[in-house]
Amino acid sequence: MTPPALDRRTFLGAGLAATATTAAPAADPPAKKVRVAVIGCGSVSGVYLPNLAKCPYAEVVAVCDIKPDRAEKRGDRFKVPNRYPHIDRLLGGVPFDLLVNLTDMQEHEHLNRQAVEAGKHVWSEKPLANSLAAGQALLELSRKKGTRLWGAPIPVMSPQFAFMAKVLAAGQLGRVAAAHADYGHTGPGWSAFFYEKGGGSMPDLAVYNLTTLTGLLGPAKSVTAMLSVVTPTRKVDDKGEIKVVAEDNAMVLMDHGNGVISHTQSGFNYFNPHGHEGKNETRHTIGIVGSKGAMGLVGYDWEPQGVDLATENKPGFVRQATDKGGYVWQMGAALAAECLATGKDFLVTPEHALHVLEVIQAARQSQDTGRRVELRSTFKWPVVA
Ligand SMILES: NC(=O)c1ccc[n+]([C@@H]2O[C@H](COP(=O)([O-])OP(=O)(O)OC[C@H]3O[C@@H](n4cnc5c(N)ncnc54)[C@H](O)[C@@H]3O)[C@@H](O)[C@H]2O)c1
């Protein structure tokens, strides 16, 4: 049967309505490319743009930054024809379908809202918003508008995550008891926002581990945390000497129900003999233990190298799932474009991102009050069936 011809707008709408079981429309990538606008042309745009440039489902039509020279530079480097110095000009300029938001963490909420209000799909770097309530309102708005909204990070897309999820589902660890994750380095030196209110090591670093652990062990029921500032002042490229307001040291305990407790440690004061680059990290940065087995993720969950698994029957660690299968942490926006273009299902959901945002918010509340904080949000789990 020949599918009815769709104009561009109808095509994208049809893609959005599709579910996991819906067949993708006939392949015709050039006609069906999702038009992408990237806002925020700083550090991370340098790794997102090459990925988007390679994606057969995406065409970057515009770049935008309040520092216009940055938009010009990225535009020249990646041959993007339209450059804007402000979101208002971007939204009023060349038509596009998907906004990829790579700005300062504190800017995401209002820019995402403005884009959704204008009927755009949004892929946002973390966090989606500054609070759970604002994030939920944003998701509600995007549903009303018939647009899609997603937030980084995407560790649930790695083959190593899938492997660990299957080990857990098969009961290979026996009665699961505890998990630990850690991620830290000595802190970004280029922008102040990482250390200002709304920044911190939790939304920048722990967010990966919190996404992985809730993805593997289930939504958290409650959170207890201790946070601190170890280095009270910093020198950063954009503002010189600044006061550090957000946590640069964080210990977060999550209760996943059924007795399962996890611990996530993150900070901006972590000397690492292996450096910041993921490919050189070979420790277990995530460990999960049960009554009949244990497993450790080799390397970071954003750049995993494999999974070491030991069980009652095979008590020595055996390294498995070493194939990356094309997964890289900076491919989120390209996968969002693919999802829009084909209707293909995506394991990354806004509900999961908002749950992790609530964990971070609750950790701050726990630090402020000295109390355990119950959570309200949840997401579809298990992530990998
Ligand atoms: N740098 C990394 O390695 C990395 C990795 C993963 C995720 N991230 C995340 O990506 C986001 C950006 O981080 P970064 O390191 O690229 O920061 P950055 O400071 O290098 O870049 C941010 C850019 O956004 C621009 N910007 C700020 N507000 C704006 C606005 N209202 N409109 C348009 N442009 C605006 C700034 O001028 C700047 O060029 C953050 O959420 C961060 O947590 C960064």
The ligand as an SDF file (V2000), in Angstrom:
LIG
                    3D

 44 48  0  0  0  0  0  0  0  0999 V2000
   30.8450   21.1800   28.2920 N   0  0  0  0  0  0  0  0  0  0  0  0
   30.6030   19.9020   28.4390 C   0  0  0  0  0  0  0  0  0  0  0  0
   31.4880   19.0530   28.3080 O   0  0  0  0  0  0  0  0  0  0  0  0
   29.2100   19.4380   28.7440 C   0  0  0  0  0  0  0  0  0  0  0  0
   28.9480   18.0670   28.6820 C   0  0  0  0  0  0  0  0  0  0  0  0
   27.6630   17.6190   28.8710 C   0  0  0  0  0  0  0  0  0  0  0  0
   26.6650   18.5210   29.1490 C   0  0  0  0  0  0  0  0  0  0  0  0
   26.9300   19.8600   29.2420 N   0  0  0  0  0  0  0  0  0  0  0  0
   25.8110   20.7810   29.5340 C   0  0  0  0  0  0  0  0  0  0  0  0
   25.6240   21.6320   28.4060 O   0  0  0  0  0  0  0  0  0  0  0  0
   25.1430   22.9090   28.8210 C   0  0  0  0  0  0  0  0  0  0  0  0
   26.0980   23.9770   28.3250 C   0  0  0  0  0  0  0  0  0  0  0  0
   27.3790   23.7350   28.8660 O   0  0  0  0  0  0  0  0  0  0  0  0
   28.6980   24.3230   28.1900 P   0  0  0  0  0  0  0  0  0  0  0  0
   29.8290   23.6890   28.9020 O   0  0  0  0  0  0  0  0  0  0  0  0
   28.6000   24.2050   26.7210 O   0  0  0  0  0  0  0  0  0  0  0  0
   28.5890   25.8520   28.6510 O   0  0  0  0  0  0  0  0  0  0  0  0
   29.2450   27.1150   27.9050 P   0  0  0  0  0  0  0  0  0  0  0  0
   29.2650   28.2090   28.9030 O   0  0  0  0  0  0  0  0  0  0  0  0
   30.5180   26.7190   27.2580 O   0  0  0  0  0  0  0  0  0  0  0  0
   28.1830   27.4410   26.7710 O   0  0  0  0  0  0  0  0  0  0  0  0
   26.9030   27.9580   27.0300 C   0  0  0  0  0  0  0  0  0  0  0  0
   26.5750   28.9390   25.9180 C   0  0  0  0  0  0  0  0  0  0  0  0
   25.2150   29.3420   26.0420 O   0  0  0  0  0  0  0  0  0  0  0  0
   25.1430   30.7370   25.7410 C   0  0  0  0  0  0  0  0  0  0  0  0
   23.9270   31.2670   26.3540 N   0  0  0  0  0  0  0  0  0  0  0  0
   23.6460   31.4640   27.6710 C   0  0  0  0  0  0  0  0  0  0  0  0
   22.4240   31.9530   27.8280 N   0  0  0  0  0  0  0  0  0  0  0  0
   21.8890   32.1030   26.5980 C   0  0  0  0  0  0  0  0  0  0  0  0
   20.6320   32.5580   26.1200 C   0  0  0  0  0  0  0  0  0  0  0  0
   19.6670   32.9960   26.9420 N   0  0  0  0  0  0  0  0  0  0  0  0
   20.4210   32.5600   24.7820 N   0  0  0  0  0  0  0  0  0  0  0  0
   21.3750   32.1360   23.9260 C   0  0  0  0  0  0  0  0  0  0  0  0
   22.5950   31.6880   24.3310 N   0  0  0  0  0  0  0  0  0  0  0  0
   22.8400   31.6550   25.6480 C   0  0  0  0  0  0  0  0  0  0  0  0
   26.4230   31.3040   26.3230 C   0  0  0  0  0  0  0  0  0  0  0  0
   26.7370   32.5680   25.7750 O   0  0  0  0  0  0  0  0  0  0  0  0
   27.4190   30.2110   25.9770 C   0  0  0  0  0  0  0  0  0  0  0  0
   28.0320   30.4420   24.7280 O   0  0  0  0  0  0  0  0  0  0  0  0
   25.0120   22.8260   30.3310 C   0  0  0  0  0  0  0  0  0  0  0  0
   23.7170   22.4170   30.6560 O   0  0  0  0  0  0  0  0  0  0  0  0
   25.9940   21.7300   30.7070 C   0  0  0  0  0  0  0  0  0  0  0  0
   25.6630   21.1010   31.9370 O   0  0  0  0  0  0  0  0  0  0  0  0
   28.1780   20.3300   29.0240 C   0  0  0  0  0  0  0  0  0  0  0  0
  1  2  1  0
  2  3  2  0
  2  4  1  0
  4  5  1  0
  4 44  2  0
  5  6  2  0
  6  7  1  0
  7  8  2  0
  8  9  1  0
  8 44  1  0
  9 10  1  0
  9 42  1  0
 10 11  1  0
 11 12  1  0
 11 40  1  0
 12 13  1  0
 13 14  1  0
 14 15  2  0
 14 16  1  0
 14 17  1  0
 17 18  1  0
 18 19  2  0
 18 20  1  0
 18 21  1  0
 21 22  1  0
 22 23  1  0
 23 24  1  0
 23 38  1  0
 24 25  1  0
 25 26  1  0
 25 36  1  0
 26 27  1  0
 26 35  1  0
 27 28  2  0
 28 29  1  0
 29 30  1  0
 29 35  2  0
 30 31  1  0
 30 32  2  0
 32 33  1  0
 33 34  2  0
 34 35  1  0
 36 37  1  0
 36 38  1  0
 38 39  1  0
 40 41  1  0
 40 42  1  0
 42 43  1  0
M  CHG  2   8   1  16  -1
M  END
$$$$
